[in-house]
């Protein structure tokens, strides 16, 4: 048996690139099509359990501390989603407040919609 017959070759599928019409947050942010506050609000709104918590927030009044204010009363999925959003907004914010976003813990409790939101960000990330 030669080397090529015995080796198992695993190739990851190529990630589709966003088209101009369906560019992700990262692409749109880097192009200047969306400002940092709008981008983070759109990211937060992509998580189903966070949509209701964004009522009254817009790009002009976005405040990470206000967004994170009710963290202690949330279910674990919401809590992980908020910690993720806070980590994207400011990677030091969770640690500065005695918290940590742990991706494996989050994935273990998130439903399909929440995992899809996270994976969409992974596909085209941004850090405002």
C-alpha positions, -999 to 999 in steps of 0.1 A, spaced: 0 0 0 15 34 -9 13 65 12 -16 80 -7 -37 49 -3 -33 47 35 -36 83 44 -70 98 52 -73 133 38 -98 156 53 -105 189 37 -128 215 52 -153 228 28 -146 263 15 -166 289 33 -189 308 10 -180 344 5 -207 369 11 -221 384 -20 -224 421 -23 -262 418 -17 -258 396 13 -226 408 30 -223 399 66 -218 423 95 -180 422 93 -179 430 57 -204 457 59 -187 472 90 -153 472 72 -168 488 41 -182 516 63 -218 507 54 -227 503 90 -214 521 121 -201 503 152 -232 509 173 -256 497 145 -234 467 140 -234 456 176 -271 461 179 -277 440 147 -255 413 162 -274 414 195 -307 413 176 -297 382 158 -300 362 190 -337 355 195 -337 359 233 -320 393 231 -344 410 207 -369 421 234 -340 435 255 -331 459 228 -364 478 229 -357 515 231 -320 511 221 -307 525 189 -273 535 175 -275 569 191 -282 556 227 -264 523 227 -247 517 261 -230 484 269 -236 489 307 -273 494 302 -275 464 278 -257 442 304 -276 455 335 -300 426 340 -275 398 334 -282 382 368 -319 375 362 -315 358 327 -316 322 317 -283 307 308 -288 310 270 -296 347 273 -267 352 296 -242 336 273 -256 356 243 -251 388 262 -216 379 273 -207 371 237 -221 404 225 -202 422 253 -170 404 244 -173 415 208 -180 451 218 -151 452 242 -130 420 248 -121 433 283 -157 441 294 -166 407 309 -133 403 328 -135 439 341 -169 429 356 -158 395 370 -173 375 341 -161 354 312 -176 343 279 -170 306 274 -179 294 239 -182 257 248 -205 265 277 -226 287 254 -228 262 226 -240 235 250 -271 255 260 -279 275 229 -306 263 206 -301 261 168 -311 297 162 -286 310 188 -258 288 174 -266 300 139 -262 336 151 -229 329 166 -217 309 136 -228 337 113 -206 361 132 -177 335 131 -181 334 93 -178 372 89 -166 387 123 -161 422 133 -148 440 164 -161 476 167 
